[in-house]
Amino acid sequence: MTLRTRLLLAGAAFLAAVIVALVVVAQRQEQFLVEQIDQTLERVSERAASTGVRVLPPTPARATETGNLYIGVDDGDRLVTLGAPGGDRDLEPLLDALRTAPVGEAVRVATVDGREMRVITTEVDAGRLVVGQSTASVDDAIARLRLSAVVATLGIVGVAALVGSWVNRLGLRPIRAATEVASAIAEGRRDERVPELSGATEAATLGTAMNLMLDTTAETEQRLRTFVADASHELRTPLTTLMGYADLHQQGVLDSDEQVDDAMRRIRSEAKRMSRIVEQLFLLARFDEGTVSVQPEPVDVAQLLDDLAADAGVVQPDRMVAVEIEGPLSVVADPDLLWQAASVIVTNALTHSPVSAAITLTAERVADDVVIAFHDGGPGIAPEHLDRLFERFYRVDPGRSRANGGSGLGLSIARSIIEAHGGTIEVESAPGRGTTFTMHLPPVGS
């Protein structure tokens, strides 16, 4: 059963309960008013019967005014009116209906002019005393009450219809749309989305959250496909090289020791590159799962940067590498992992900038962080690449050339390492202005 059906049934049950309640109230009110009339009739009858006075029927013209009551005597031949209401002198019960009524019990009988009244009869010396009262006031009151009940019911139905339409428009219809989108997604139509709704309703929030989830899932799937394609691309070249040399050896083309040695050297080189890529992927997978063991301890930032600068000087003796540190600084980090992350950035700077471009390594205390910056004066990076620079296998080089080395995983590993230490890593660059990578790490004592 759908939620809409349940709400309709609940609304119908509520409306039925209201109608039943109104009917019961009207019936109880009518019963109460009739009981009041009957009590009045009983008191008057008892008082008249207890006096023991002989009632002499006068002529109808001499009937006295008796407020709201009718008083008459049935002498066996006719009904003689002794008193009638002042505002309703024509009130008189039908004699045939009156004679069938039980003595001493208030009943409803018809009148001569077609109306109804409550009467009670009592045996007296002159015959049967009749005391009655018109039920017009009761009938009018109950009619007004029933009319009010009908109006109230129609009002409730109208309000319920408006509320139901509002709930359907803002709640049920969006939920149904979300359900249809979910079914479409399950059928393979991955581009379906929930229509956007205005307002801060739960259904609008659900639709927005569902669209965000679908967009995130689509983006994740796209990244996964890209990752698989990139990983396949990275591993294809060494595998092709290995298979090529194996085929050459099998075909007997490598007929000299020098050729065999060169082939084995190339096979070993490509195998090492494949092994390095697999190890990096495995490390990233462990970071994703949170299973990398981080052993934090105080690390002297000055010593770290001096060592990085010294290694860079060995690799490229002609490049100027400067270290600038404001005071003694230490961070809480795993020394090996922090060195790995920092060396990735320095290696990228050495690889992707000319030797004439200086590299500056700086560190300072900013608020509650130690900020380590790596700046190179190279050609810089275009803005469209900055947001994707830390993606796995992403390269700025559109030709995916390996002439400068690297698999496109280094910066992803560096970011995972820094984030595992509770820090952040950022990049700023522009064509012609160089590139700056900045690490924010917690200091010792934080």
N, C-alpha and C positions, 0 to 999 in steps of 0.2 A: 504494500500500500504506500502510495507516494505521500510526501508531506502535504501537498496541496489537498489531496483527498482527506487526509486526517484533519486538516484545518477546516475544511468544508463540513465534515461530520461533526466536529466540535462546535462550529458555529450553529449548525442546525440543532444540535442537542441543547445548546444554550438558549436559542430562540424558543424551542419547545418548552424548556423549563420556565422561561419568562411567561409564555402564554398560559401554561398550566397555573403558575402562581397568580397571574391576573384573574383567571377564571375562578380560582379558589377564593381570592379576596372578594370578588364580586358576589359570589354565592354566600360567603360568610357575612358580608355586609347586608345583603338582602335578608338573610335569616335573622340577623340582629334587629333590623328595623321592624320586621314582621313580629318578632317576639315582643318588642316594645308595645306594638299595637295590641297584641293578644293579652299582655299583662294588664293593659288599661281596660280592655273589654271585660276581663275576668273580675277586676276589682269593682267595676260599675255593676256588673250582674250580681255579684255576691252581696253588694250593699243593698241593691234593690230587692233581692230575694229575702234578705235578713230583716227588712223593716216590717214585713207582715202586713203591709198596707195593701188594701184592695185597689187595683188599678182600674179606673173607669175610662175606657177609651174615649177621647174627645173626637170631634170632627177633624178632618185633615186641615181645615183652615185655621184651627186653633192650635196647631202643632207649635211648640215652643222652640226657641233657638238653643241648641245644646253644644256650642263650640264646634268640635270636629266629629261628634258622635251622632249616630242615628239611633233612635229609640222607638220601638214599635211593639205592638201586641198582635199576635195571631190568635184570634178568638175562636178559630175553627171554621169560620165562614170567610173571613177576610183578614187582611193585614191593615191595622190601623196605626198610622204614624203619630206618635206622641211628641217626638222632638227630632229636629233635623239640623245639620250644620248651617250656620248663618250664611256662609258663602256658597252653599250647595243645597238649596232647598228641595231640589229634585232627586236627591239621593234616596233610593228605595230598592231593597233587594227583591228579586223575583220570588214570588210566593212558592212556586213549585220547587225551585232549588232550595228554598229555605226549609220546607217541610221534609226534605230528604236528608237534611244535615243532622248529625247526632246531637243530642241535648248535652249541654255543658262542655262542649268541645269547640274551640275556635276553628273555623274553616273559611275557605275562600269561596264566594258565590258570585253569580252574575247579578247585575242590577237591571232595572227595568229599561234603562237607556243604553244597555250594552257594555257597561263598564264592569269593574270587579271591586268587591269590598270584602273585608274580613268581618264575620259575624259570629256571635255566640248566643245560644238560646238557653233560657232557663224557665222551668215550669213555675207559674204563679197562679193565683186564684182566677185571674181573668183569662187564663189560657197559657200561651207561651210568649214570654218576654224576649224580645229580640234587641240586642245591642250590637251595633256595627260601626265600622269606620272605613272610609274609602282608602284604597291602596294606591291612589294616584300619586301621592307624594313619594311613596316608596318606589313605585315603578319609575317615576321621573328621576329619582336619585340614582337608581340602579342603571337606568338608561344612560345618564350622564357619565356614571362611572365606567360603564362598558365602552362608551364612546371615547372616553379618556384613555381606556386601556387599548383600544384599537389605534388611536393616534400615537400612544406611546410605543406600541408594537411596531407601527410603521416607521416611527422615528428610529427605533432600535435597529430595524432592518436596514434603513437608509444609512445610519452610521456604520453598521456592520459591513454594508456593501462598500462604503467609502474606505473603511479601514482595511477590508479585504483587498480592495483594488490597490491601495497604498502598499500593503504588505506584499501583494503579488508583484507589483512593479519594482519595489525596492529590495525585496527579499527572495521570493520564490522564483520569479522569472530569471534573475541573475544566477541563482543556484542551478536552475535548469539549463541555462546557457553554459555554465561551467561544467555541468555533467555531460552535455552534448560535446563540448570541446574535449573533455577527457576521453569520451568514446571515440571521437575522431582521431585523437592522438594515438589511442590504442590500435586503431585501424591503419595507422601509418601516415596520416595527414599531419605531419609534424609542424606545419606552418600555421595551424589553427590557433587562435587566441581568444580569450574571453573579452567581449566588448567592454570598453572602459566606461565606468560609471562615475558620476559626480557625487560629492557628498562623502561623509565619514561613516557610512553604514557598514555593518559587518559584511554584507554581500559585496560591497565595493572593495573593501579591504581584502576579502577572499579572492575576488577577481584579480586585483592587483598582485597579490601574493602568488596566485597561480600563474599569472603571466610572467612574473619575475622568475618563478621556479622553472617554467618552460623555457624562458630565454636563457637562464643559467644552464639548464640541461643541454639545450641546443649548443650553447657556447662550449660547454664541457665536451660534448660529443665531437664538435668540430676540432677542438684542441686535441682530443684523443686521436682523431683521424689524422690530423696534421702531425702529431707526435709519432704515430705509427709510420706514416709516410717518411718523415724525417729520419727516424731510426732505421727504416729499411734502406733509405738513401745512403745513410752514413755507413751501414754495414755492407752494402752492395759492392762498393769499390774494393775493399780488402778481400771480400769473398771472391769477387771476379778475378782479382790478381792471384789469389791462391789457386783457384781452379785453372787459371791460364798457365801458370808455371807447372802445375801437376800434369796438364795435358801435354805441354812441351816435353816434359820428362818422359811421359808414357809413349809419345811418338818418336822418341829418340833424337829429338832436335838438339838437346843439350849433350853434345858429344865430347866436350872437353871439361877438364876439371875446373877451369876458370869460369866457364858458363854455369856449371853446377853450383859452384861457390856463390856466384852472383845471384843465382835464382834462390838459393837457400837464404842469402842475406835479405832479399826482398820479401821472401815468405815470412821470415822472422819479423821483419819490420811491420808488415801488414798485420800479422798475428798480434804483435804488441799493441798496435793501434786499436784493433778490435777488442782486445782485452781491456784496454784503458777505457774505451767507450762503455763496455759492459759494466766495469767497476763503477764508473760514474753514474750510470743508470741505476745500479743497485744501491749506491749511496743515496741518490735522490728518492728512491722508493722507500728506503729506511727512514729518511727524513719525513716523508709523507705519512708513514705509519707511526712516527714518533718513537722509533726503536733505536735511534742513534744514541750511544752513550756519551753524554757530555760531562766532562770532568772539570768543572770550573775551579780556577785558582787565580790569585793575583798575577797579572801579566804587566811587565814594565813596557809601556807604550814606546818610550824613547828607544829602548833596546830593540823592540820589534821593528820600528821604522829604520833604525840604523842598519840592521841586518838586511832588510829589504833593499835599501839603497846600495849596500855593499854587493849584494848578489846582482843587482841590475848593472852595477859598474863592471862586474866581471863579464856579463853577457854582452854589454855594449860599452866598451871603455870610452868611446868618443862622446857618449851622451852625458849631459849634465843632469845629475840627480841631487836635489837639495832636500834637507830635512829641517823643519821648523817646528819647535815644540815650546809651548808656554808653560814653564815650570815642570816639576816631576808629576807624571800622571801614570796611574795604574787602573786597569779594568779587570773585572771579574769575567774570565773566559777560559775555555779550554785552549791551551797554548797551540796545540797541533792544528785544531780546527780553525782557530783565528789566523794562524799563519797561512793555512791553505786558502782561506777566503781572501786575505790581503794579497797573497802572491798571485792569485788569479787576476786581480785588477792591475797589478804592476805589470804582469806578463802581457796583458792586453794592451797596456799603454806602450810597452816596448815593441809589440808586434804591429800595432795599427797606427803608429805615428812615426814620422821621420826621425832619424838620429839627431837632427838639429833641434828638435822640439824638446825643451827642458821638461823634466818631471819634478813636481814638488810634493813632498809628503809632509802634511801638517797635522798637529793635534792640539786641542785646547779643551778647557772645561767650559761648557755652556749649560747653565742652569743645573739640572740633575743628571746630565749626560756628559760623557767624554766623546768628543766629536773628532773622528779621524778622517782626513780628506786626502784624496789622491788626485792631483791635477796634472794633466799633460797639455802641452801647447800644440797639440796636433791639429788636424783639419776639422775636428769636431764631428758631430753626428746630427743629421737632419731631424727636425722635430717629429716627423711621422714615425721614426724608429724608436723614440725614447720609451713609449709606453710598452713596447714589446721586447725591450732589450734583455729583460730577465727571463723571457720565455725559453723553454728548452728547445735546443737546435735552431733557435732564431739567429740569423746573421744579417748584418747590415748589407753585406755584399750580395747583390741579387744574383750573381752568377754562381754563388755557393762555392767559390774557389777555395781550395785547400792549400794554396801556395803559401799562405801565411800561417797555416796550422790551425788547430783547434776544431772542436766538434760542435761548438755552440752550446755546451753544457756548463761551462765554467761559471758564468755569471749566475745561472740558476742555482748551482751549488753554493756560491758565495752568499746569495740571499738566504738560502735555507739555513746556512750556518749562522748567520747573524740573527735571523729570526729565532733560531733555537736558543740563542743566548738572551732573548728578550729585547733585542735591539732592532734597528731598522737600517736599511741601506737605500740611498737615493742617488740619482744621477742628474746632472745638469750639463747641457751641451748645446752648442749652436755652431753651424758652419763657420769656420774661420776663427772661432774663439776657444777652441780646445774643449776638453771634457773633464768634468770633476765628479768623482764618485765619493760619497760621504757616508761614513758609518757612524751610527749613534749607539753607544754601548754604556751599560751601567758601570759607574766607577767603583773602586774598592770602598767598602763601608756603606754602600747604599742598601 
